[in-house]
Amino acid sequence: MPKLTTKRIMNYIQPDFSPPIQYNYISEESDYYAIWEKQRGNQFWSDAGFFKIINPGIRNHYSGPDFLQAVIQYPDGNIKHGDVEIHHSTSDWYSHGHHLDKHYEKVVLHVIIYGQTVPVFVGQSLRIPTIKMGVGTLEFDSRPCHNLSESLSKDHFLNWIHIFATQRWQYLQSYFNQGNEHRIRRILAFMDIKSNPHLVQKTIEYYIGIHPDREEHLKCEMVIAYARNMPWKMGRKRPLSHPISRLPILIFMAQNYKKILKEVSPISLPHLKNYLLDNRHYHIPTLGDDFLYEILGNILYPLNEIYSEKSQYLKWFNLAVQPYGKYKSHLDKMGYKGKINFGIQQGLIELNKQYCGIDLCEKCPLIKIENRV
């Protein structure tokens, strides 16, 4: 095997040669996804200059580009929002047929492991720059907030989390302060809050278009029949996470949320589960606790704040949540051990939205020394 010579680009090592295929260190492109996810803030050289990875994007588990909603700064300073595709070499772009696929028209950066960094094309004119990630990396994605617990006490940290969680709480309530149709749309959106946005929107529009005098059970059957014909992309999701499984309970809530708020008292997971079991004539499937907690936190508590005279914030904040995922990982990296709850998760979501996710670590109030009082 030839000897690697390397040059350092920020905290990244890029090989100066293009080894033949038998020298691949990683045989599957998917093995590079975890590496790419951690390249936030790094710069990569190409013939056009340096490309800065402001946000590597969100891993796409369905068909289409490998990462969605990435943010890349081009060598001319322009910031591009779009998708990222990763290949062994440039030729894979064409052998996979991406140049003829309209789903790749939003790609703003093509990443390869070996070969020359020549641009690729979609159609006759759309030119997409290529960078080389190479076969070696140093330790990456080191952030100023890692091991934050060594300089910021947990009490002070939680004070800041409450500030961000309060903003998130107000954001969630804002969906339900705009009239009945907006509330229905928000409730139904939870059939698939992250994926398949166009299919979710079509299903919601179909529901809204049904005559309001139609009987509830017929309305539910019509919407589910309509949704069954949609080409949902589910990837590795479990069957109970499928929109078809979630739709009955969400339609029931969209049609009866005022009644539910009155009859489920106090609002809690056990009371909600019992209530749903008592309404099995709506053919509501038994869904997992994780999804029901999401319903409580994102729908019922924000709605109850509007219809009741008592604050629901602390109940909302202390809801249980699945003890894994990227926000639990973020909490662990900051050095704050312990159980995560719904409010901490929502606070971290808002923190990520305002700072982490758009590479504004230097402006984050948790990092600034003058805020540590």
N, C-alpha and C positions, 0 to 999 in steps of 0.2 A: 504494500500500500504506500503511495507517495506521501512524503512528509508534508504536513499542513504548515503553511505560513499564514499568519493572521495579522489583521490590523484592527485596532480597537475603534469602534464608533460608539461613543458614549459607553454604555455598559453592555456592549454587544460584540461578539467576535464573528467576523465574516471571513470565510476562506478566500484566498486569492486564486484558487484554481477551480476548474470544473471537472470533477472526477467522473469517469465512466460509470455506467449504471451498476456494475458489480461492486462499487465502493459505497453504495447507499448504506448509511448507518441505521436508518429507519425505513422499513419497507413499506409502511402504510402512510399515506398523506394524513390520515386522521390522527396519527400519533403526534403530528406537529401542532394540532389545534390547541392543546394545553400550553405549548410554548408561545404560540401567537397571542393567546389571551393575556399573557403577562408582559407584552411588549409596550404597554402604555408609557409614553414619554420618551421612548427610544427613537433614534434617527437611523435611517438606512440610506446608503449612498447608491445612486444610479448615475448613468451618464448625464441625466438632466440636473443632478444636484441631490441635496438631502431631502428625504421625505420624513416628516415627523409624525409619529403615531400618537395622536391626541387621545383617541379611544379606539381600541382594536375591534370593537363591535360586539354583537351578541351572537353566540353560537347558534347556527341554524340546524335543527335536527331533522329538517324536512328537505324536499328537493329544492334546488336553487343554489345560490352562492353559499359559501361556507360560513361567512359572518355577515350579519346585517347591522345597519345603523352605525357603521364605523365613522370616525371623524379623522381625516387625514389632512395634514398641512403640506401642500405641494412646495417644491423648491422656490416658486415665485411668490410665496407667502399666502396664496389663496387657500382657504380652508374648504375642503370638500366633504360632504355628507353622503354616504352611500354604503355599498357592500364591498366585501373583500373575498377573493377566491384564492385558494392555495393549491399549488401543484408541485410535482417533482421538477418539471421543466416546462418551458414555454410551449413546446409541441403538444403537451397534454391539453392545453386550452382548445386546440383545434381537433385533436383526436376525440375529445369528449363532446364535441359539437357545440361548444358555448358560443362560437362566432355566429351561429345561426339561431340562437335561442334568445328571445326577447326578455326572458327572466334575468338575463345578465346585463341588461342595458343600464342598470343602476350601479354596476361595479365601478368603484373609483380607484381600486388598487389590485394588481395581480401580484401574488407572492410566489416565488419559486425557491427551490432548494439548490438546484444545480443548473448550469448552463448560462447563456447570455441573457442579460436583462433587456430584451427588446420588447417594445410595446405590442399589445395584442389588440384585436379589433372585434367589434360586434357589428354585423352588417357591413356596409360599404364604407362607413365614415367614422364611427365612434371609436376613438383611440384611447386605450387604457394603459397607463404606465405600469411597468413591471419592476419589482425590486427583488433582491435575493436575500432570503433569511439565512441561508447557509446551513451548516451541519453542526455548529457549536455555539453555545451560549454561555455567558457568565450568569451569575445570580442576577435575576431581573425583578422588576416590579417592586423594588424597595421604596417604600413611601415614608414620608416624615412621621406619619401616624403609627407606624409599626412600633410596638412596644411603648405606646403612648402612656400606658399605666405607670411607667417608671417616673414620669414627670407630671402627670395629671391624675389626681386622686379619683377614685371611682365615684365619689359623691359629686365632684365637680363635673365629671364626665356625664353623669346621669342628669345633672341640671341642664347641660347643653342638649342632651338627647330629648329631654322634655320640651325644650324650645322648638326643636325641629319636629318632634311628634305633634306638638300643638299646631304647627303650620300644616302638617299633613292632615290632621283632624279637620281643620278648617277647609282644606282643599277637598276632602271627601264629602263634607257637608254641602259644599258649593254645588255638587251635582244634583242635590235634592231640593234646592231652593228655587228651581226654575219652572215649577209647574209639573203636572201629572205626567205629561208625555216624556219630559226629560227624565223623570224618575223611572218610568217604565224602560226607557232606553238604557239607562245606567244599570238597572237590575239585570236585564237580558244580556248585557255585554259580558257578564260573568260566565256565559256559556263557554267562552274561550278568550280570556282577557288579554293574552299575550300573542297568540298565533291566529292565523286565518282571519285577519281583520276584515277583509272584503266579504268573506262568506258570512261572518257574524253580522256585518252591516246589512247584507241582503236579507238575512233571516229576520232581523229586527224590522226592516222596512216591510217585509211581508206581513209580519204580525200587526204592525201599525195600520196596514191597509185593510185588514179584515174589519167588516162592519161591527161597530161596537155592540150592537144588539145580539150578535151571535152568541149562543150559549157557551159557557166557559169550557166545558169538556170538549165541545166540537172545535172551538178555537184552538185548544191545545193539540188536538189530534191533527188539525190542518197544518199547524206550524211544524210539528214533528215530522209529518209526512213530507212537507216541503224540504225540511233540513236533511232528511235521509237521502235526498237526491243530490246533495252538495258534495263536491270532491274534497272532503276534509283531509288535511295532511296531519297525521297524528304522530308520526315518528315512533318514539318509544313510550308514549303515554299509555297509561293503563286504561282498560275499557271504561271504568267508572269516571275517568276524566274526559271522556268523549262528550262533545256538545249534545249529542242525542241523549246521553244519560243525564246530563245536567238540566236540559231544557224543561222537563216537566215541573221540577221544583221551582225553577226561576219564573216560568209562566204563572204558576200558582201564586208566587209572591208578587209578581207584577200586577196581577188582578186583585189581590187581596191584602196588600201590605198594611193598609189601615186596620183591617180586621185582625191581622196577625199581631200587630203592635198592642192591640187591646187584650187579646186572648192569651198571648204568651207572656206570662207575668210570674216572676221577674224574667227578663230576657236573659237566657243562659243556655248553654248547650243541652243539658238534660231536658229542660222544658221545651226547647225547640224540637228536639228529636221526638219527644212524646207527642207533641202537637202534629208533627208530620206523619207519625204512625197512625194517628187518629183520622188522618185525611187520606188514607191509602186509596180511597175511591177515585182519587185523581191520578192513580197509577204512578205515584211518586216512588222512584227507586230508593233503596237504602244507600245513601252516600256516606263516604268516610268522614270522620271527625274533622280532618284537616280542611275539607271544603266547607263544612258547616261553620267552622271557626272563621273562614274567609267571609262567609255570608254574614255572620254576626258582626265582624269588624268593619266590613266594607259597605254593608247595606243596612242591617237592622239597627245597630247603635247610632250611626249618623242620622237615620230617619227618626229614631226615637228622640234624639236631641231636639229635632224640629217640632215634634208633636207633644212632647212632655215639657213640664216646667222645671225638671231636674236635670242637672248636668250628667252626661253619660261618659265624660272623658276618662275618669279613673277606671271605670268598669271596662271601657274600651282598651285603655292602655294595658291593663293587667290580664287581658285575654291570653289564653295559651296559643302557641304557634308551633309548627313543626320545627324540631330542634336541629335542623341542618340547613344547608343552602349557603349561598354566597354571603349573606349578611351575618350569619353565625360565624362563618370563616373570617369575615372582616373584623368582627368583634374579638375573635381569638387572636388575630394578628396584632390587634391593638393591645392585647394583654389583659383584657377584662374577662376573666373566666366566670362561668356561672350560666344559669338558665336564661335563655332569651325569651321574651314575651312579645305579644303583638305590638305593643307601644314602642319598645326598643327597636323592633324590626322596622316599623313605620318611620321612626326617627332616623334610622340609618338609610332608609330609602330616600327620604327628603335630603339628608346630608349628601348622599351620592348624586342626587339630581342637581343640587346647587354647586357642589364642589368636586367630589371625587370623579364623577362621571365625565366632567368636562375639563379635567386636568388643571384645577385651580387650588392645588394643595397649599400653595404659598399664601393664599387668602383665607384658608379655612380657619374659623375662630378657635377650633380645638388646638391648632398648632401655635397660634400667636401667643407669645409669653404674656403680653399685657392683659390678655383675657383670663389668665389663670389666677383669679382672685376669689 
